[in-house]
């Protein structure tokens, strides 16, 4: 907060101003001292969350200072996330976090690589050569290649964005790709911005719940399937908004009434790009002094 002080008395000021004149002069001094056209000095810049309609897949991004941190890329045959990033004025992608290697999460890689320089691709532990091969081609298309993250590890990005992994553990082996989905918490300072969990089901969510911290926005797991979005997991995150990404008229019944009801039960507003079009969530700057 700016301190307001009176200016010293001018030599041309009458020695005994009238009471009304004194009050008007004082008011003018205070207004002059308190008016500032300079921008606020913020410890953390504002961030924007982009959640476009990508069809039957996951693909969202945090944007800070014209740089993007992407969480999944959506299915093949669409460029919705790339278009959304261009419209937001993004000039580069610092990282693409792949929550797991299914095609509906990585199919949009080509559109992102074609539109922006990408610094690195971050993925969870890949416990087989088959799973590693699904993304090996993408590593050389980034500036720094591929990077592995797991429970207890974190990465930092522009705008003081930090991404922490809460699941899975290093070396874990899963029979189903969904069970090894990354649970990632993006924060800025002490504020939790976003929680994503790929296609993890409720068993994995319960295992990760102990590490989960409150966030402003949560992406509902597995497109809002019946087996995702456990109440304990959602309650621990206590999001204000829940994003659900799914394809219109899909064959899987996503999102289920039960999953949406659990999200609403913790007090969250549903954000639905399939019904309402591309969505943006604005996070105000933090620690600003005016």
ZAGU-622488 format. One record per residue (C-alpha): y, x, z; residue in one letter. Coordinates in steps of 0.2 Angstrom, whole numbers, padded with zeros to 4 digits, always signed. Layout:
YXZA;...
This chain:
+0000+0000+0000X;+0017+0006-0005X;+0029+0009+0010X;+0046+0000+0008X;+0062+0009+0015X;+0080+0005+0014X;+0091+0017+0004X;+0105+0026+0014X;+0122+0018+0014X;+0132+0022-0001X;+0150+0030+0002X;+0157+0015-0008X;+0149+0002+0003X;+0162-0007+0014X;+0162-0002+0032X;+0160-0020+0038X;+0152-0031+0025X;+0151-0049+0028X;+0135-0056+0036X;+0130-0064+0019X;+0134-0048+0009X;+0124-0037+0020X;+0109-0049+0019X;+0110-0049+0000X;+0112-0030-0001X;+0097-0028+0010X;+0086-0040+0000X;+0090-0031-0016X;+0086-0014-0009X;+0069-0020-0003X;+0064-0028-0019X;+0069-0012-0029X;+0059-0001-0017X;+0043-0013-0018X;+0043-0015-0037X;+0031-0003-0046X;+0026-0003-0064X;+0013+0011-0062X;-0005+0007-0063X;-0015+0006-0047X;-0023+0022-0041X;-0042+0017-0039X;-0056+0027-0032X;-0068+0019-0043X;-0064+0012-0061X;-0069-0006-0066X;-0085-0009-0074X;-0092-0022-0086X;-0109-0029-0087X;-0114-0035-0105X;-0129-0047-0107X;-0130-0053-0125X;-0143-0064-0132X;-0157-0052-0139X;-0171-0065-0141X;-0187-0063-0132X;-0184-0047-0124X;-0173-0037-0111X;-0157-0028-0116X;-0141-0026-0105X;-0128-0013-0102X;-0115-0007-0089X;-0099-0001-0097X;-0087+0011-0088X;-0073+0020-0097X;-0079+0017-0114X;-0097+0024-0110X;-0112+0013-0108X;-0128+0014-0097X;-0141+0004-0105X;-0156-0005-0097X;-0169-0009-0111X;-0164-0011-0129X;-0172-0028-0133X;-0185-0032-0147X;-0185-0026-0164X;-0176-0034-0179X;-0160-0037-0169X;-0144-0027-0165X;-0136-0039-0152X;-0134-0026-0139X;-0126-0013-0151X;-0114-0026-0157X;-0109-0031-0140X;-0106-0013-0135X;-0095-0010-0151X;-0085-0026-0146X;-0082-0018-0129X;-0075-0002-0136X;-0090+0009-0131X;-0090+0026-0140X;-0106+0033-0132X;-0121+0029-0122X;-0124+0040-0107X;-0142+0034-0104X;-0154+0022-0110X;-0166+0017-0096X;-0182+0010-0102X;-0190-0001-0088X;-0207+0000-0097X;-0213+0004-0115X;-0217-0014-0122X;-0210-0017-0139X;-0198-0031-0132X;-0189-0018-0122X;-0189-0004-0134X;-0188-0012-0151X;-0170-0011-0152X;-0169+0008-0150X;-0165+0010-0169X;-0150-0001-0169X;-0143+0009-0154X;-0146+0026-0161X;-0138+0021-0177X;-0122+0015-0169X;-0119+0028-0155X;-0123+0045-0149X;-0135+0044-0135X;-0136+0057-0121X;-0153+0054-0114X;-0168+0042-0113X;-0174+0039-0095X;-0191+0031-0092X;-0204+0029-0078X;-0220+0039-0076X;-0231+0037-0091X;-0249+0038-0086X;-0257+0039-0103X;-0255+0048-0119X;-0254+0031-0128X;-0240+0025-0117X;-0231+0042-0120X;-0233+0041-0138X;-0224+0024-0139X;-0207+0033-0135X;-0210+0051-0140X;-0202+0048-0157X;-0186+0043-0148X;-0183+0058-0137X;-0177+0070-0151X;-0164+0057-0156X;-0155+0060-0140X;-0144+0074-0135X;-0154+0079-0120X;-0171+0072-0124X;-0181+0061-0112X;-0181+0061-0093X;-0193+0054-0080X;-0187+0044-0065X;-0198+0037-0051X;-0196+0030-0033X;-0184+0040-0023X;-0175+0048-0037X;-0158+0044-0044X;-0146+0049-0058X;-0127+0049-0058X;-0115+0044-0073X;-0097+0042-0077X;-0086+0031-0066X;-0096+0036-0051X;-0111+0025-0056X;-0127+0029-0048X;-0144+0023-0053X;-0158+0024-0040X;-0177+0020-0043X;-0186+0010-0031X;-0203+0008-0040X;-0215+0015-0045X;-0221+0030-0036X;-0224+0047-0045X;-0242+0048-0051X;-0246+0030-0050X;-0258+0023-0062X;-0258+0005-0068X;-0270-0005-0079X;-0256-0016-0085X;-0239-0009-0092X;-0230-0023-0083X;-0236-0016-0066X;-0227+0001-0069X;-0210-0007-0073X;-0196+0003-0066X;-0185-0006-0052X;-0168+0001-0054X;-0153-0001-0043X;-0136+0003-0051X;-0121+0005-0038X;-0103+0012-0038X;-0098+0019-0021X;-0105+0007-0008X;-0106-0008-0019X;-0122-0013-0027X;-0119-0019-0045X;-0135-0022-0053X;-0154-0023-0050X;-0167-0023-0064X;-0186-0024-0063X;-0192-0025-0081X;-0208-0036-0082X;-0214-0032-0064X;-0223-0046-0056X;-0222-0052-0038X;-0235-0040-0031X;-0224-0025-0037X;-0208-0034-0031X;-0215-0035-0014X;-0220-0017-0014X;-0202-0012-0019X;-0193-0025-0008X;-0191-0013+0007X;-0180-0001-0003X;-0170-0015-0011X;-0152-0017-0006X;-0139-0031-0010X;-0132-0032-0027X;-0119-0043-0036X;-0131-0046-0051X;-0149-0046-0053X;-0159-0047-0069X;-0173-0059-0067X;-0190-0050-0070X;-0201-0054-0085X;-0190-0066-0093X;-0191-0078-0078X;-0210-0079-0079X;-0220-0089-0066X;-0226-0072-0058X;-0209-0064-0056X;-0194-0067-0044X;-0203-0067-0027X;-0191-0075-0014X;-0192-0060-0002X;-0187-0049-0017X;-0173-0060-0022X;-0167-0063-0004X;-0166-0045+0000X;-0156-0042-0016X;-0145-0057-0012X;-0137-0058-0029X;-0122-0069-0033X;-0128-0070-0051X;-0145-0069-0059X;-0147-0065-0078X;-0162-0072-0087X;-0165-0066-0104X;-0178-0075-0115X;-0180-0081-0133X;-0177-0099-0137X;-0192-0109-0141X;-0203-0094-0136X;-0222-0097-0134X;-0223-0091-0116X;-0214-0105-0107X;-0200-0093-0101X;-0191-0096-0090X;-0201-0106-0079X;-0193-0120-0068X;-0201-0111-0052X;-0193-0094-0056X;-0176-0102-0059X;-0178-0112-0043X;-0181-0097-0033X;-0166-0089-0040X;-0155-0104-0035X;-0163-0104-0018X;-0155-0088-0013X;-0138-0095-0018X;-0137-0086-0035X;-0128-0093-0051X;-0139-0093-0066X;-0132-0083-0081X;-0141-0088-0097X;-0137-0080-0114X;-0150-0090-0123X;-0141-0106-0119X;-0123-0100-0117X;-0121-0085-0129X;-0117-0067-0125X;-0111-0065-0107X;-0100-0053-0098X;-0098-0049-0080X;-0082-0040-0074X;-0083-0029-0059X;-0065-0026-0052X;-0060-0008-0048X;-0063-0002-0030X;-0052+0007-0018X;-0035+0004-0027X;-0019+0008-0019X;-0004-0002-0026X;
